[in-house]
Amino acid sequence: MNQGITIAKALLSVYYAYMLEYRAELFLWALSGTLPLIMMGVWTNASQSGQFGLEPADFARYFLIVFLVRQFTTVWVIWEFEREVVQGRLSPRLLQPLDPVWHHVASHLSERCARLPFALTLVGFFFLLYPQAMWLPNLRNVLLFLVVASMAFALRFLIQYTFALFAFWTERASAIEQFWLLFYLFLSGLIAPLEVFPPIVREIALWTPFPYFIHFPAAVLIGLPVDILRGLLMVIGWGVVFFIGNRWLWRKGLKQYSGMGA
């Protein structure tokens, strides 16, 4: 246990220092995630007709939280792992008494910590421009939001890392993520809250993992009606499915990788 804590501290401190070297890049990455704020303007204007069941302030709060959720659930492990496999940089990490995935986990968590000041600054700037959207969520919703947002990040990381393992067989595993992104954009709640979807589309979406990446955490924090128990069970269920697939692909992929002379 003590050894694990020591390794975790070392990895996090090293990757955090590495992330601080690229603060300007982090700020640009934070700005690149402003699509929800653009969609907020679209839906706020559309909601003035009163046909969507949500007030303009509701849309503003929703897309603000979507922006915040995206800042802390962004994952890029598939591109890093693909590069490691293609360039042979995975080989020295396999010699370490540590699963290589923990390097990627530490990298992502450190980046979250380094990105936090930029994200909070943009949120504060938003409230200065749109003060009517300000509200104080209750403590229960805040704590639950932290839990479900963490679970959303863990699930998205696990899914993308599972796709990344196909790099053992193809040089363009990232193409899988690009195809997956099409469904993610439309079903996650990124471009529109699920409340405005037709009931049949919304019900189908709720059986997929996509709404639990963005819509579920956002709805929890701003107080939209959502089945919390179902959401938690769906995240856990999809997590189990992809974890099993991940471990199977890892074992098969290592044999393929060593067969190529690594």
C-alpha positions in Angstrom: 0.0 0.0 0.0 2.8 2.4 1.0 4.7 1.6 -2.2 1.6 2.2 -4.3 1.1 5.6 -2.6 4.7 6.5 -3.2 4.5 5.6 -6.9 1.3 7.5 -7.3 2.8 10.6 -5.7 5.9 10.4 -7.9 3.9 10.0 -11.1 1.5 12.8 -10.3 4.2 15.2 -9.3 6.3 14.5 -12.4 3.3 14.8 -14.8 2.0 17.9 -13.0 5.4 19.6 -13.4 5.4 18.6 -17.0 1.9 20.1 -17.6 3.0 23.4 -15.9 5.6 23.8 -18.6 2.8 24.2 -21.2 0.5 26.6 -19.4 -0.2 28.6 -22.6 -1.1 25.4 -24.4 -3.4 24.4 -21.6 -5.2 27.8 -21.8 -5.7 27.2 -25.6 -7.0 23.8 -24.9 -9.5 25.2 -22.4 -10.6 27.8 -25.0 -11.0 25.0 -27.6 -13.8 23.5 -25.5 -16.1 26.5 -25.8 -18.5 24.8 -28.2 -21.1 24.5 -25.4 -21.0 28.2 -24.9 -21.7 28.7 -28.6 -24.6 26.2 -28.4 -25.8 28.1 -25.3 -26.4 31.2 -27.5 -28.3 29.2 -30.0 -30.6 27.4 -27.6 -31.1 30.5 -25.4 -32.5 32.4 -28.4 -34.6 29.4 -29.5 -36.0 28.9 -26.0 -37.7 32.3 -26.1 -40.5 30.7 -28.1 -41.3 28.6 -25.0 -41.6 25.3 -26.9 -38.8 23.4 -25.2 -39.8 23.3 -21.6 -36.7 25.1 -20.4 -36.2 28.8 -19.7 -33.3 30.7 -21.3 -31.6 30.8 -17.9 -31.9 27.0 -17.7 -30.2 26.6 -21.0 -27.4 29.1 -20.0 -26.7 27.1 -16.8 -26.9 23.8 -18.5 -24.3 24.7 -21.2 -22.1 26.4 -18.7 -21.9 23.1 -16.7 -21.5 21.2 -19.9 -18.4 23.4 -20.6 -17.1 22.7 -17.1 -17.8 18.9 -17.4 -15.9 18.8 -20.7 -12.9 20.5 -19.2 -12.5 17.6 -16.7 -13.7 14.6 -18.8 -11.6 15.3 -21.9 -9.5 12.2 -22.8 -6.7 11.8 -25.3 -5.1 8.4 -24.3 -5.9 6.8 -27.6 -3.5 9.1 -29.5 -0.8 8.8 -27.0 -1.0 5.0 -26.8 -1.2 4.7 -30.6 2.0 6.7 -30.9 3.7 4.6 -28.3 2.9 1.4 -30.1 3.7 2.6 -33.6 7.0 4.2 -32.6 8.0 1.3 -30.2 8.0 3.5 -27.1 5.8 1.1 -25.3 8.6 -1.5 -25.0 10.6 0.2 -22.2 7.4 0.8 -20.2 6.6 -2.9 -20.4 9.9 -3.6 -18.6 8.7 -1.5 -15.6 6.8 -3.2 -12.7 3.8 -1.0 -13.4 1.0 -1.3 -15.9 1.6 1.4 -18.6 -1.9 2.7 -18.2 -1.0 4.4 -14.9 1.3 6.7 -16.7 -1.7 7.9 -18.8 -4.0 8.1 -15.8 -1.4 10.3 -14.0 -1.0 12.4 -17.1 -4.7 13.0 -17.3 -5.2 13.8 -13.6 -2.3 16.1 -13.5 -3.6 18.0 -16.5 -7.0 18.4 -14.8 -5.3 20.1 -11.8 -3.2 22.3 -14.1 -6.3 23.3 -16.2 -8.5 24.1 -13.2 -7.5 27.8 -12.8 -8.1 28.5 -16.5 -11.5 26.8 -16.4 -12.7 28.6 -13.3 -11.5 31.9 -14.7 -13.6 31.4 -17.8 -16.6 30.4 -15.6 -16.2 33.7 -13.6 -15.9 35.6 -16.9 -19.1 34.0 -18.0 -21.0 35.1 -14.9 -19.8 38.7 -15.4 -21.2 38.7 -18.9 -24.4 36.8 -18.0 -25.2 37.5 -14.3 -28.9 36.4 -14.7 -27.6 32.8 -15.0 -26.0 32.8 -11.6 -27.5 30.3 -9.0 -26.3 28.5 -5.9 -26.7 24.7 -6.2 -27.3 22.9 -2.9 -24.5 20.9 -1.3 -26.1 17.6 -2.0 -26.1 18.3 -5.8 -22.5 19.6 -5.7 -21.3 16.4 -3.9 -23.3 14.2 -6.2 -22.0 16.1 -9.2 -18.4 15.5 -8.1 -19.1 11.8 -7.9 -20.8 11.4 -11.2 -18.4 13.7 -13.0 -15.5 11.5 -11.7 -17.3 8.4 -12.8 -18.0 10.0 -16.3 -14.3 10.7 -16.7 -13.3 7.1 -15.6 -15.8 5.6 -18.0 -14.7 7.7 -20.9 -11.1 7.0 -20.2 -11.7 3.3 -20.0 -13.7 3.3 -23.2 -11.1 5.2 -25.1 -8.2 3.2 -23.7 -10.1 0.0 -24.8 -10.2 1.5 -28.3 -6.6 2.4 -28.1 -5.6 -1.3 -27.6 -6.6 -1.9 -31.2 -3.3 -0.1 -32.0 -1.7 -3.5 -31.6 -3.4 -4.5 -34.8 -3.8 -1.3 -36.7 -1.7 1.9 -37.0 -4.9 4.1 -37.0 -6.8 3.0 -33.8 -7.7 6.7 -33.5 -10.1 6.3 -36.4 -12.3 4.3 -34.1 -12.5 7.2 -31.7 -13.3 9.6 -34.6 -16.3 7.4 -35.6 -17.4 7.1 -31.9 -17.2 10.9 -31.7 -20.1 11.2 -34.1 -22.5 9.5 -31.7 -20.8 11.3 -28.7 -21.6 14.7 -30.2 -25.3 14.0 -30.7 -26.2 11.7 -27.8 -24.1 13.0 -25.0 -26.0 16.2 -24.4 -23.1 18.3 -25.8 -25.1 20.1 -28.5 -28.5 19.9 -26.9 -29.9 18.7 -23.5 -31.7 15.4 -23.7 -34.9 17.1 -22.5 -35.4 18.6 -26.0 -35.0 15.2 -27.8 -38.1 13.2 -29.0 -39.1 10.7 -26.2 -38.1 7.7 -28.3 -34.7 9.1 -29.1 -34.1 10.1 -25.5 -35.0 6.6 -24.2 -32.7 4.9 -26.7 -29.9 7.3 -25.8 -30.3 6.6 -22.1 -29.4 2.9 -22.8 -26.1 3.9 -24.4 -23.1 5.3 -22.4 -23.1 8.7 -24.2 -25.5 10.7 -22.0 -23.5 9.8 -18.9 -20.4 11.5 -20.1 -22.0 15.0 -20.1 -25.8 15.3 -19.7 -26.0 13.2 -16.5 -23.4 15.2 -14.5 -24.8 18.5 -15.8 -28.4 17.6 -15.0 -27.4 16.6 -11.5 -25.8 19.9 -10.7 -28.4 22.2 -12.1 -31.3 20.1 -10.7 -32.9 18.8 -13.9 -35.1 15.8 -13.3 -32.9 12.7 -13.8 -33.0 9.1 -12.5 -29.8 9.1 -10.4 -29.9 5.4 -9.5 -30.4 4.4 -13.1 -27.6 6.7 -14.2 -25.1 5.3 -11.6 -26.0 1.7 -12.6 -25.6 2.4 -16.3 -22.2 3.9 -15.7 -21.1 0.9 -13.6 -22.6 -1.5 -16.1 -20.9 0.0 -19.1 -17.7 0.2 -17.1 -17.8 -3.5 -16.3 -18.4 -4.4 -20.0 -15.5 -2.3 -21.3 -13.2 -3.4 -18.4 -13.7 -7.0 -19.4 -13.1 -6.2 -23.1 -10.1 -4.0 -22.1 -8.3 -6.8 -20.2 -9.0 -9.3 -23.0 -7.6 -7.0 -25.6 -4.6 -6.2 -23.5 -3.6 -9.9 -23.1 -4.2 -10.6 -26.8 -2.5 -7.4 -27.8 0.7 -8.1 -25.8 1.1 -11.4 -27.7 0.6 -9.6 -31.0 3.1 -6.9 -29.9 5.8 -9.3 -28.8 5.2 -11.3 -32.0 6.3 -8.2 -34.0 9.7 -8.3 -32.3 9.1 -5.8 -29.5 
